[in-house]
Amino acid sequence: MSSSKTGFIIGSILNAIGRVHDPNVAVKLLTSDETIVNDFKDLIELNTKRKSMTLE
């Protein structure tokens, strides 16, 4: 996977959080030194929710 595609995917997920939830979660994700796996899974779920809202 190219860095451009990776950036697009991550950017889309971070953008989704600002559209359907609290954007501070994305800021915390980017600025935290803690393990972020669970937070990122939550963002992926929110991105999926945003996609389904777009289709409606």
PyMOL Python script that loads the backbone (N, CA, C, O; Angstrom):
from pymol import cmd

cmd.read_pdbstr("""\
ATOM      1  N   MET A   1       0.857  -1.161   0.000  1.00  0.00           N
ATOM      2  CA  MET A   1       0.000   0.000   0.000  1.00  0.00           C
ATOM      3  C   MET A   1       0.909   1.231   0.000  1.00  0.00           C
ATOM      4  O   MET A   1       1.881   1.306   0.751  1.00  0.00           O
ATOM      5  N   SER A   2       0.571   2.184  -0.852  1.00  0.00           N
ATOM      6  CA  SER A   2       1.373   3.400  -0.958  1.00  0.00           C
ATOM      7  C   SER A   2       1.102   4.340   0.221  1.00  0.00           C
ATOM      8  O   SER A   2       0.084   4.234   0.905  1.00  0.00           O
ATOM      9  N   SER A   3       2.035   5.250   0.432  1.00  0.00           N
ATOM     10  CA  SER A   3       1.850   6.222   1.511  1.00  0.00           C
ATOM     11  C   SER A   3       0.676   7.154   1.203  1.00  0.00           C
ATOM     12  O   SER A   3       0.000   7.620   2.121  1.00  0.00           O
ATOM     13  N   SER A   4       0.430   7.426  -0.079  1.00  0.00           N
ATOM     14  CA  SER A   4      -0.710   8.272  -0.451  1.00  0.00           C
ATOM     15  C   SER A   4      -2.029   7.612  -0.085  1.00  0.00           C
ATOM     16  O   SER A   4      -2.925   8.254   0.464  1.00  0.00           O
ATOM     17  N   LYS A   5      -2.141   6.321  -0.393  1.00  0.00           N
ATOM     18  CA  LYS A   5      -3.374   5.602  -0.069  1.00  0.00           C
ATOM     19  C   LYS A   5      -3.554   5.507   1.447  1.00  0.00           C
ATOM     20  O   LYS A   5      -4.658   5.693   1.960  1.00  0.00           O
ATOM     21  N   THR A   6      -2.477   5.221   2.151  1.00  0.00           N
ATOM     22  CA  THR A   6      -2.534   5.150   3.610  1.00  0.00           C
ATOM     23  C   THR A   6      -2.979   6.491   4.186  1.00  0.00           C
ATOM     24  O   THR A   6      -3.845   6.536   5.060  1.00  0.00           O
ATOM     25  N   GLY A   7      -2.396   7.572   3.703  1.00  0.00           N
ATOM     26  CA  GLY A   7      -2.777   8.905   4.166  1.00  0.00           C
ATOM     27  C   GLY A   7      -4.231   9.224   3.883  1.00  0.00           C
ATOM     28  O   GLY A   7      -4.911   9.833   4.709  1.00  0.00           O
ATOM     29  N   PHE A   8      -4.709   8.814   2.717  1.00  0.00           N
ATOM     30  CA  PHE A   8      -6.113   9.042   2.362  1.00  0.00           C
ATOM     31  C   PHE A   8      -7.040   8.295   3.310  1.00  0.00           C
ATOM     32  O   PHE A   8      -8.046   8.846   3.758  1.00  0.00           O
ATOM     33  N   ILE A   9      -6.710   7.057   3.614  1.00  0.00           N
ATOM     34  CA  ILE A   9      -7.545   6.248   4.504  1.00  0.00           C
ATOM     35  C   ILE A   9      -7.563   6.843   5.904  1.00  0.00           C
ATOM     36  O   ILE A   9      -8.626   7.011   6.501  1.00  0.00           O
ATOM     37  N   ILE A  10      -6.384   7.162   6.424  1.00  0.00           N
ATOM     38  CA  ILE A  10      -6.303   7.724   7.780  1.00  0.00           C
ATOM     39  C   ILE A  10      -6.981   9.092   7.825  1.00  0.00           C
ATOM     40  O   ILE A  10      -7.701   9.402   8.773  1.00  0.00           O
ATOM     41  N   GLY A  11      -6.749   9.907   6.797  1.00  0.00           N
ATOM     42  CA  GLY A  11      -7.385  11.226   6.735  1.00  0.00           C
ATOM     43  C   GLY A  11      -8.895  11.131   6.732  1.00  0.00           C
ATOM     44  O   GLY A  11      -9.573  11.916   7.394  1.00  0.00           O
ATOM     45  N   SER A  12      -9.427  10.169   5.988  1.00  0.00           N
ATOM     46  CA  SER A  12     -10.878   9.981   5.930  1.00  0.00           C
ATOM     47  C   SER A  12     -11.440   9.590   7.288  1.00  0.00           C
ATOM     48  O   SER A  12     -12.504  10.060   7.692  1.00  0.00           O
ATOM     49  N   ILE A  13     -10.725   8.738   7.979  1.00  0.00           N
ATOM     50  CA  ILE A  13     -11.183   8.292   9.298  1.00  0.00           C
ATOM     51  C   ILE A  13     -11.157   9.451  10.284  1.00  0.00           C
ATOM     52  O   ILE A  13     -12.101   9.632  11.053  1.00  0.00           O
ATOM     53  N   LEU A  14     -10.084  10.238  10.268  1.00  0.00           N
ATOM     54  CA  LEU A  14      -9.993  11.377  11.186  1.00  0.00           C
ATOM     55  C   LEU A  14     -11.042  12.434  10.839  1.00  0.00           C
ATOM     56  O   LEU A  14     -11.587  13.077  11.736  1.00  0.00           O
ATOM     57  N   ASN A  15     -11.324  12.617   9.576  1.00  0.00           N
ATOM     58  CA  ASN A  15     -12.345  13.560   9.154  1.00  0.00           C
ATOM     59  C   ASN A  15     -13.733  13.126   9.627  1.00  0.00           C
ATOM     60  O   ASN A  15     -14.552  13.953  10.027  1.00  0.00           O
ATOM     61  N   ALA A  16     -13.982  11.826   9.577  1.00  0.00           N
ATOM     62  CA  ALA A  16     -15.290  11.303   9.975  1.00  0.00           C
ATOM     63  C   ALA A  16     -15.600  11.625  11.429  1.00  0.00           C
ATOM     64  O   ALA A  16     -16.744  11.926  11.770  1.00  0.00           O
ATOM     65  N   ILE A  17     -14.598  11.564  12.278  1.00  0.00           N
ATOM     66  CA  ILE A  17     -14.839  11.819  13.694  1.00  0.00           C
ATOM     67  C   ILE A  17     -15.352  13.246  13.903  1.00  0.00           C
ATOM     68  O   ILE A  17     -16.205  13.480  14.759  1.00  0.00           O
ATOM     69  N   GLY A  18     -14.842  14.185  13.136  1.00  0.00           N
ATOM     70  CA  GLY A  18     -15.298  15.562  13.256  1.00  0.00           C
ATOM     71  C   GLY A  18     -16.702  15.775  12.730  1.00  0.00           C
ATOM     72  O   GLY A  18     -17.375  16.728  13.122  1.00  0.00           O
ATOM     73  N   ARG A  19     -17.147  14.905  11.851  1.00  0.00           N
ATOM     74  CA  ARG A  19     -18.478  15.039  11.265  1.00  0.00           C
ATOM     75  C   ARG A  19     -19.567  14.415  12.129  1.00  0.00           C
ATOM     76  O   ARG A  19     -20.690  14.916  12.173  1.00  0.00           O
ATOM     77  N   VAL A  20     -19.240  13.324  12.813  1.00  0.00           N
ATOM     78  CA  VAL A  20     -20.289  12.592  13.530  1.00  0.00           C
ATOM     79  C   VAL A  20     -20.050  12.481  15.036  1.00  0.00           C
ATOM     80  O   VAL A  20     -20.855  11.874  15.743  1.00  0.00           O
ATOM     81  N   HIS A  21     -18.963  13.055  15.531  1.00  0.00           N
ATOM     82  CA  HIS A  21     -18.653  12.917  16.950  1.00  0.00           C
ATOM     83  C   HIS A  21     -17.782  14.094  17.382  1.00  0.00           C
ATOM     84  O   HIS A  21     -17.729  15.109  16.688  1.00  0.00           O
ATOM     85  N   ASP A  22     -17.125  13.972  18.476  1.00  0.00           N
ATOM     86  CA  ASP A  22     -16.267  15.005  19.045  1.00  0.00           C
ATOM     87  C   ASP A  22     -14.899  14.999  18.350  1.00  0.00           C
ATOM     88  O   ASP A  22     -14.180  14.005  18.457  1.00  0.00           O
ATOM     89  N   PRO A  23     -14.515  16.059  17.649  1.00  0.00           N
ATOM     90  CA  PRO A  23     -13.232  16.079  16.950  1.00  0.00           C
ATOM     91  C   PRO A  23     -12.021  16.026  17.884  1.00  0.00           C
ATOM     92  O   PRO A  23     -10.907  15.737  17.446  1.00  0.00           O
ATOM     93  N   ASN A  24     -12.239  16.303  19.160  1.00  0.00           N
ATOM     94  CA  ASN A  24     -11.124  16.225  20.115  1.00  0.00           C
ATOM     95  C   ASN A  24     -10.593  14.803  20.261  1.00  0.00           C
ATOM     96  O   ASN A  24      -9.449  14.611  20.673  1.00  0.00           O
ATOM     97  N   VAL A  25     -11.405  13.812  19.929  1.00  0.00           N
ATOM     98  CA  VAL A  25     -10.953  12.425  19.963  1.00  0.00           C
ATOM     99  C   VAL A  25      -9.828  12.232  18.943  1.00  0.00           C
ATOM    100  O   VAL A  25      -8.836  11.564  19.232  1.00  0.00           O
ATOM    101  N   ALA A  26      -9.980  12.812  17.762  1.00  0.00           N
ATOM    102  CA  ALA A  26      -8.943  12.708  16.734  1.00  0.00           C
ATOM    103  C   ALA A  26      -7.674  13.438  17.174  1.00  0.00           C
ATOM    104  O   ALA A  26      -6.568  12.950  16.944  1.00  0.00           O
ATOM    105  N   VAL A  27      -7.826  14.590  17.798  1.00  0.00           N
ATOM    106  CA  VAL A  27      -6.671  15.334  18.300  1.00  0.00           C
ATOM    107  C   VAL A  27      -5.934  14.501  19.340  1.00  0.00           C
ATOM    108  O   VAL A  27      -4.707  14.406  19.309  1.00  0.00           O
ATOM    109  N   LYS A  28      -6.673  13.905  20.252  1.00  0.00           N
ATOM    110  CA  LYS A  28      -6.068  13.054  21.283  1.00  0.00           C
ATOM    111  C   LYS A  28      -5.311  11.892  20.636  1.00  0.00           C
ATOM    112  O   LYS A  28      -4.210  11.539  21.060  1.00  0.00           O
ATOM    113  N   LEU A  29      -5.912  11.314  19.615  1.00  0.00           N
ATOM    114  CA  LEU A  29      -5.292  10.202  18.918  1.00  0.00           C
ATOM    115  C   LEU A  29      -3.948  10.610  18.321  1.00  0.00           C
ATOM    116  O   LEU A  29      -2.981   9.851  18.381  1.00  0.00           O
ATOM    117  N   LEU A  30      -3.890  11.792  17.755  1.00  0.00           N
ATOM    118  CA  LEU A  30      -2.671  12.251  17.093  1.00  0.00           C
ATOM    119  C   LEU A  30      -1.611  12.776  18.056  1.00  0.00           C
ATOM    120  O   LEU A  30      -0.428  12.816  17.715  1.00  0.00           O
ATOM    121  N   THR A  31      -2.023  13.175  19.244  1.00  0.00           N
ATOM    122  CA  THR A  31      -1.077  13.798  20.171  1.00  0.00           C
ATOM    123  C   THR A  31      -0.716  12.935  21.378  1.00  0.00           C
ATOM    124  O   THR A  31       0.121  13.328  22.190  1.00  0.00           O
ATOM    125  N   SER A  32      -1.329  11.782  21.501  1.00  0.00           N
ATOM    126  CA  SER A  32      -1.127  10.931  22.667  1.00  0.00           C
ATOM    127  C   SER A  32       0.095  10.028  22.497  1.00  0.00           C
ATOM    128  O   SER A  32       0.398   9.569  21.396  1.00  0.00           O
ATOM    129  N   ASP A  33       0.780   9.787  23.595  1.00  0.00           N
ATOM    130  CA  ASP A  33       1.877   8.831  23.611  1.00  0.00           C
ATOM    131  C   ASP A  33       1.385   7.436  24.000  1.00  0.00           C
ATOM    132  O   ASP A  33       2.143   6.468  23.958  1.00  0.00           O
ATOM    133  N   GLU A  34       0.121   7.347  24.373  1.00  0.00           N
ATOM    134  CA  GLU A  34      -0.445   6.074  24.822  1.00  0.00           C
ATOM    135  C   GLU A  34      -0.771   5.181  23.627  1.00  0.00           C
ATOM    136  O   GLU A  34      -0.838   5.646  22.490  1.00  0.00           O
ATOM    137  N   THR A  35      -0.968   3.913  23.899  1.00  0.00           N
ATOM    138  CA  THR A  35      -1.398   2.991  22.859  1.00  0.00           C
ATOM    139  C   THR A  35      -2.766   3.416  22.377  1.00  0.00           C
ATOM    140  O   THR A  35      -3.658   3.691  23.180  1.00  0.00           O
ATOM    141  N   ILE A  36      -2.932   3.471  21.068  1.00  0.00           N
ATOM    142  CA  ILE A  36      -4.140   4.056  20.493  1.00  0.00           C
ATOM    143  C   ILE A  36      -4.978   3.059  19.707  1.00  0.00           C
ATOM    144  O   ILE A  36      -5.899   3.461  18.997  1.00  0.00           O
ATOM    145  N   VAL A  37      -4.686   1.794  19.816  1.00  0.00           N
ATOM    146  CA  VAL A  37      -5.372   0.791  19.004  1.00  0.00           C
ATOM    147  C   VAL A  37      -6.878   0.838  19.216  1.00  0.00           C
ATOM    148  O   VAL A  37      -7.631   0.864  18.243  1.00  0.00           O
ATOM    149  N   ASN A  38      -7.329   0.849  20.456  1.00  0.00           N
ATOM    150  CA  ASN A  38      -8.777   0.867  20.723  1.00  0.00           C
ATOM    151  C   ASN A  38      -9.420   2.156  20.239  1.00  0.00           C
ATOM    152  O   ASN A  38     -10.529   2.130  19.706  1.00  0.00           O
ATOM    153  N   ASP A  39      -8.737   3.286  20.416  1.00  0.00           N
ATOM    154  CA  ASP A  39      -9.276   4.553  19.928  1.00  0.00           C
ATOM    155  C   ASP A  39      -9.408   4.527  18.410  1.00  0.00           C
ATOM    156  O   ASP A  39     -10.397   5.014  17.862  1.00  0.00           O
ATOM    157  N   PHE A  40      -8.416   3.961  17.733  1.00  0.00           N
ATOM    158  CA  PHE A  40      -8.461   3.916  16.284  1.00  0.00           C
ATOM    159  C   PHE A  40      -9.577   2.997  15.793  1.00  0.00           C
ATOM    160  O   PHE A  40     -10.219   3.278  14.780  1.00  0.00           O
ATOM    161  N   LYS A  41      -9.805   1.905  16.507  1.00  0.00           N
ATOM    162  CA  LYS A  41     -10.923   1.019  16.152  1.00  0.00           C
ATOM    163  C   LYS A  41     -12.244   1.768  16.265  1.00  0.00           C
ATOM    164  O   LYS A  41     -13.124   1.603  15.420  1.00  0.00           O
ATOM    165  N   ASP A  42     -12.391   2.594  17.306  1.00  0.00           N
ATOM    166  CA  ASP A  42     -13.604   3.394  17.464  1.00  0.00           C
ATOM    167  C   ASP A  42     -13.766   4.369  16.296  1.00  0.00           C
ATOM    168  O   ASP A  42     -14.875   4.570  15.803  1.00  0.00           O
ATOM    169  N   LEU A  43     -12.663   4.971  15.855  1.00  0.00           N
ATOM    170  CA  LEU A  43     -12.726   5.901  14.732  1.00  0.00           C
ATOM    171  C   LEU A  43     -13.120   5.197  13.444  1.00  0.00           C
ATOM    172  O   LEU A  43     -13.861   5.754  12.634  1.00  0.00           O
ATOM    173  N   ILE A  44     -12.635   3.985  13.248  1.00  0.00           N
ATOM    174  CA  ILE A  44     -13.008   3.215  12.063  1.00  0.00           C
ATOM    175  C   ILE A  44     -14.513   2.943  12.076  1.00  0.00           C
ATOM    176  O   ILE A  44     -15.175   3.045  11.044  1.00  0.00           O
ATOM    177  N   GLU A  45     -15.048   2.596  13.248  1.00  0.00           N
ATOM    178  CA  GLU A  45     -16.493   2.367  13.356  1.00  0.00           C
ATOM    179  C   GLU A  45     -17.283   3.637  13.040  1.00  0.00           C
ATOM    180  O   GLU A  45     -18.311   3.584  12.364  1.00  0.00           O
ATOM    181  N   LEU A  46     -16.796   4.782  13.535  1.00  0.00           N
ATOM    182  CA  LEU A  46     -17.480   6.045  13.251  1.00  0.00           C
ATOM    183  C   LEU A  46     -17.396   6.393  11.766  1.00  0.00           C
ATOM    184  O   LEU A  46     -18.344   6.943  11.206  1.00  0.00           O
ATOM    185  N   ASN A  47     -16.277   6.080  11.127  1.00  0.00           N
ATOM    186  CA  ASN A  47     -16.154   6.327   9.701  1.00  0.00           C
ATOM    187  C   ASN A  47     -17.141   5.463   8.920  1.00  0.00           C
ATOM    188  O   ASN A  47     -17.726   5.917   7.936  1.00  0.00           O
ATOM    189  N   THR A  48     -17.324   4.235   9.353  1.00  0.00           N
ATOM    190  CA  THR A  48     -18.299   3.349   8.709  1.00  0.00           C
ATOM    191  C   THR A  48     -19.703   3.926   8.880  1.00  0.00           C
ATOM    192  O   THR A  48     -20.509   3.894   7.950  1.00  0.00           O
ATOM    193  N   LYS A  49     -19.992   4.453  10.068  1.00  0.00           N
ATOM    194  CA  LYS A  49     -21.293   5.078  10.322  1.00  0.00           C
ATOM    195  C   LYS A  49     -21.484   6.293   9.412  1.00  0.00           C
ATOM    196  O   LYS A  49     -22.562   6.487   8.851  1.00  0.00           O
ATOM    197  N   ARG A  50     -20.445   7.104   9.267  1.00  0.00           N
ATOM    198  CA  ARG A  50     -20.530   8.286   8.410  1.00  0.00           C
ATOM    199  C   ARG A  50     -20.798   7.873   6.955  1.00  0.00           C
ATOM    200  O   ARG A  50     -21.596   8.504   6.262  1.00  0.00           O
ATOM    201  N   LYS A  51     -20.137   6.829   6.511  1.00  0.00           N
ATOM    202  CA  LYS A  51     -20.356   6.345   5.140  1.00  0.00           C
ATOM    203  C   LYS A  51     -21.802   5.926   4.927  1.00  0.00           C
ATOM    204  O   LYS A  51     -22.399   6.238   3.896  1.00  0.00           O
ATOM    205  N   SER A  52     -22.366   5.217   5.905  1.00  0.00           N
ATOM    206  CA  SER A  52     -23.751   4.779   5.756  1.00  0.00           C
ATOM    207  C   SER A  52     -24.710   5.967   5.793  1.00  0.00           C
ATOM    208  O   SER A  52     -25.746   5.938   5.130  1.00  0.00           O
ATOM    209  N   MET A  53     -24.384   7.002   6.553  1.00  0.00           N
ATOM    210  CA  MET A  53     -25.210   8.201   6.591  1.00  0.00           C
ATOM    211  C   MET A  53     -25.175   8.908   5.243  1.00  0.00           C
ATOM    212  O   MET A  53     -26.176   9.482   4.815  1.00  0.00           O
ATOM    213  N   THR A  54     -24.032   8.869   4.576  1.00  0.00           N
ATOM    214  CA  THR A  54     -23.886   9.504   3.275  1.00  0.00           C
ATOM    215  C   THR A  54     -24.739   8.801   2.228  1.00  0.00           C
ATOM    216  O   THR A  54     -25.262   9.439   1.314  1.00  0.00           O
ATOM    217  N   LEU A  55     -24.879   7.481   2.362  1.00  0.00           N
ATOM    218  CA  LEU A  55     -25.651   6.706   1.400  1.00  0.00           C
ATOM    219  C   LEU A  55     -27.146   6.908   1.552  1.00  0.00           C
ATOM    220  O   LEU A  55     -27.904   6.665   0.613  1.00  0.00           O
ATOM    221  N   GLU A  56     -27.579   7.347   2.723  1.00  0.00           N
ATOM    222  CA  GLU A  56     -29.019   7.512   2.984  1.00  0.00           C
ATOM    223  C   GLU A  56     -29.584   8.731   2.307  1.00  0.00           C
ATOM    224  O   GLU A  56     -30.777   9.008   2.428  1.00  0.00           O
TER     225      GLU A  56
END
""", "prot")
cmd.dss("prot")
cmd.show_as("cartoon", "prot")
cmd.util.cbc("prot")
cmd.orient("prot")
